[in-house]
Amino acid sequence: MTDDATPAARHAAATDIALVGTGAALVAVCSLLAIPVGSAGVPITLQTFGVLLVGAVLGARRGAFAVLLYLLVGFAGLPVFAEGVGGLATFGRPSIGYLLAFPIAAWVAGAVTHRGSRRWTAHLVRLVLAVTAATLVVYAIGVPVLALRIGVGLPEALAINAAYVPFDAIKAVVVVIVAGAVHRAYPDLVRS
């Protein structure tokens, strides 16, 4: 690396660190609002909104790292998860599968959003596909773990999860709108 490239590389690394930290903080803030639903012990939160937005805006790598940082801080004991929970006891909660799915979902949202053409229409279609695929990842991991944690069969866990689908659909629409606006304002965030 030449001396001229070093400041640019340092700037890029500092930018990545700042964006990852900000993304983790956004997901933590989104967990503050938790509405209990049913007896399964998994509240409705804005965490999935934060995870999808961070992935879609920051891209696969930075988005996944932001969510991993959020999880590490929570598992270390800070009460950043829904209902002010944190620490290793979180692994005993019914929602642990959803939490563990979040970094993968952020990666998927970013990978799909940041691939291909920069044409605006194609970009919006990718955003819709990205949030849909990422939400399905959360369900694919979260629902089976929920079934194991609360001792029910997969069909019953799917029925329990169905209560969250309308809220997740609304969050996904808002993510497409917000991420699209951010990408229009800051097109350099979208990396092919």
SEZANU-310590 format. One record per residue (C-alpha): x, y, z; residue number from 1. Coordinates in steps of 0.1 Angstrom, whole numbers, plus 5000, padded with zeros to 4 digits. Each point is the difference from the previous one (the first is absolute). Layout:
N
<lumpa <X Y Z> NUM>
...
END
This chain:
192
<lumpa <5000 5000 5000> 1>
<lumpa <5014 5034 4991> 2>
<lumpa <5001 5030 5024> 3>
<lumpa <4973 5017 4979> 4>
<lumpa <4976 4970 5005> 5>
<lumpa <5005 4997 5037> 6>
<lumpa <4979 5030 5010> 7>
<lumpa <4972 4988 4977> 8>
<lumpa <5002 4965 5015> 9>
<lumpa <4999 5015 5035> 10>
<lumpa <4970 5022 4991> 11>
<lumpa <4982 4970 4985> 12>
<lumpa <5007 4979 5031> 13>
<lumpa <4989 5028 5024> 14>
<lumpa <4968 5005 4979> 15>
<lumpa <4992 4962 5002> 16>
<lumpa <5005 5000 5038> 17>
<lumpa <4978 5030 5004> 18>
<lumpa <4973 4986 4978> 19>
<lumpa <5001 4966 5018> 20>
<lumpa <4998 5016 5034> 21>
<lumpa <4971 5023 4989> 22>
<lumpa <4982 4970 4985> 23>
<lumpa <5004 4980 5033> 24>
<lumpa <4987 5030 5019> 25>
<lumpa <4970 5003 4977> 26>
<lumpa <4990 4963 5006> 27>
<lumpa <5004 5005 5037> 28>
<lumpa <4977 5031 5000> 29>
<lumpa <4975 4980 4979> 30>
<lumpa <4998 4974 5027> 31>
<lumpa <4988 5025 5026> 32>
<lumpa <4964 4997 4989> 33>
<lumpa <4987 4965 5008> 34>
<lumpa <4964 4991 5000> 35>
<lumpa <4992 4966 5016> 36>
<lumpa <4980 4977 4977> 37>
<lumpa <4985 4967 5011> 38>
<lumpa <5015 4975 5024> 39>
<lumpa <5031 4991 4979> 40>
<lumpa <5021 5027 5016> 41>
<lumpa <5011 5016 4967> 42>
<lumpa <4989 5037 4999> 43>
<lumpa <4994 5021 4970> 44>
<lumpa <5030 5024 4996> 45>
<lumpa <5016 5022 4975> 46>
<lumpa <5032 4979 5001> 47>
<lumpa <4992 4983 4967> 48>
<lumpa <4994 5035 4985> 49>
<lumpa <5035 5010 5012> 50>
<lumpa <5016 4969 4988> 51>
<lumpa <4985 5002 4965> 52>
<lumpa <5008 5037 4997> 53>
<lumpa <5036 4996 5012> 54>
<lumpa <5005 4972 4975> 55>
<lumpa <4983 5018 4971> 56>
<lumpa <5018 5033 5006> 57>
<lumpa <5035 4989 5010> 58>
<lumpa <5003 4969 4979> 59>
<lumpa <5007 4964 5008> 60>
<lumpa <5033 5002 5018> 61>
<lumpa <4995 5032 5020> 62>
<lumpa <4963 4991 5007> 63>
<lumpa <5009 4966 5014> 64>
<lumpa <5029 5014 5020> 65>
<lumpa <4976 5026 5015> 66>
<lumpa <4975 4974 5011> 67>
<lumpa <5028 4977 5013> 68>
<lumpa <5013 5030 5021> 69>
<lumpa <4964 5005 5013> 70>
<lumpa <4998 4963 5010> 71>
<lumpa <5034 5000 5016> 72>
<lumpa <4992 5030 5021> 73>
<lumpa <4967 4984 5011> 74>
<lumpa <5015 4966 5007> 75>
<lumpa <5027 5017 5020> 76>
<lumpa <4973 5013 5024> 77>
<lumpa <4988 5034 4988> 78>
<lumpa <4962 5000 4999> 79>
<lumpa <4997 5008 4963> 80>
<lumpa <4976 4972 4991> 81>
<lumpa <4962 5003 5001> 82>
<lumpa <4985 5006 5034> 83>
<lumpa <5034 5012 5013> 84>
<lumpa <5015 4966 5000> 85>
<lumpa <5037 4992 4996> 86>
<lumpa <5026 4975 5010> 87>
<lumpa <5004 4963 4995> 88>
<lumpa <4966 4992 5014> 89>
<lumpa <4987 5013 4967> 90>
<lumpa <5009 4966 4986> 91>
<lumpa <4972 4985 5020> 92>
<lumpa <4973 5023 4986> 93>
<lumpa <4976 4989 4973> 94>
<lumpa <5011 5029 4978> 95>
<lumpa <5037 4988 4998> 96>
<lumpa <4995 4985 4965> 97>
<lumpa <4988 5033 4987> 98>
<lumpa <5030 5018 5015> 99>
<lumpa <5024 4975 4986> 100>
<lumpa <4984 5004 4965> 101>
<lumpa <5005 5038 5000> 102>
<lumpa <5036 5002 4987> 103>
<lumpa <4992 4976 4972> 104>
<lumpa <4969 5020 4992> 105>
<lumpa <5020 5032 4999> 106>
<lumpa <5026 4984 4977> 107>
<lumpa <4972 4987 4977> 108>
<lumpa <4983 5034 4999> 109>
<lumpa <5033 5017 4991> 110>
<lumpa <5012 4974 4975> 111>
<lumpa <4968 5002 4980> 112>
<lumpa <4996 5038 5002> 113>
<lumpa <5036 5008 4990> 114>
<lumpa <5002 4977 4970> 115>
<lumpa <4994 5008 4964> 116>
<lumpa <4989 5030 4981> 117>
<lumpa <4998 5035 5015> 118>
<lumpa <4969 5008 4981> 119>
<lumpa <4974 5013 5024> 120>
<lumpa <4972 4977 4991> 121>
<lumpa <5022 4969 5002> 122>
<lumpa <5014 5013 5033> 123>
<lumpa <4965 5002 5015> 124>
<lumpa <4991 4965 4988> 125>
<lumpa <5032 4987 5016> 126>
<lumpa <4991 5018 5033> 127>
<lumpa <4966 4983 5000> 128>
<lumpa <5016 4966 4993> 129>
<lumpa <5027 5007 5026> 130>
<lumpa <4976 5007 5029> 131>
<lumpa <4978 4971 4990> 132>
<lumpa <5029 4976 4999> 133>
<lumpa <5015 5013 5032> 134>
<lumpa <4966 4997 5018> 135>
<lumpa <4997 4964 4988> 136>
<lumpa <5035 4993 5014> 137>
<lumpa <4989 5013 5034> 138>
<lumpa <4969 4978 4999> 139>
<lumpa <5020 4970 4987> 140>
<lumpa <5023 5001 5031> 141>
<lumpa <4977 5016 5026> 142>
<lumpa <4969 4978 4996> 143>
<lumpa <5017 4966 5004> 144>
<lumpa <5020 5013 5030> 145>
<lumpa <4968 5014 5015> 146>
<lumpa <4983 4966 4996> 147>
<lumpa <5029 4984 5019> 148>
<lumpa <5001 5026 5027> 149>
<lumpa <4963 4999 5009> 150>
<lumpa <4995 4963 4993> 151>
<lumpa <4976 5001 4971> 152>
<lumpa <4999 4985 4965> 153>
<lumpa <5011 5020 4969> 154>
<lumpa <4964 5005 4988> 155>
<lumpa <4990 5016 5033> 156>
<lumpa <5032 5022 5000> 157>
<lumpa <4991 5011 4965> 158>
<lumpa <4965 5009 5012> 159>
<lumpa <5015 5020 5029> 160>
<lumpa <5024 5018 4976> 161>
<lumpa <4970 5009 4977> 162>
<lumpa <4991 5027 5025> 163>
<lumpa <5032 5018 4991> 164>
<lumpa <4997 4999 4963> 165>
<lumpa <4978 5031 4995> 166>
<lumpa <5023 5020 5022> 167>
<lumpa <5030 4987 4982> 168>
<lumpa <4984 5009 4966> 169>
<lumpa <4995 5036 5011> 170>
<lumpa <5036 5002 5013> 171>
<lumpa <5012 4986 4967> 172>
<lumpa <4981 5026 4980> 173>
<lumpa <5015 5028 5022> 174>
<lumpa <5035 4986 4995> 175>
<lumpa <4996 5001 4963> 176>
<lumpa <4988 5036 5002> 177>
<lumpa <5028 5011 5024> 178>
<lumpa <5028 4981 4984> 179>
<lumpa <4990 5013 4966> 180>
<lumpa <5000 5035 5013> 181>
<lumpa <5034 4995 5016> 182>
<lumpa <5014 4985 4968> 183>
<lumpa <4987 5029 4979> 184>
<lumpa <5016 5025 5025> 185>
<lumpa <5033 4980 5004> 186>
<lumpa <5005 4980 4968> 187>
<lumpa <5036 4991 5010> 188>
<lumpa <4986 4978 5028> 189>
<lumpa <4988 4976 4973> 190>
<lumpa <5029 4978 4990> 191>
<lumpa <4998 4976 4971> 192>
END
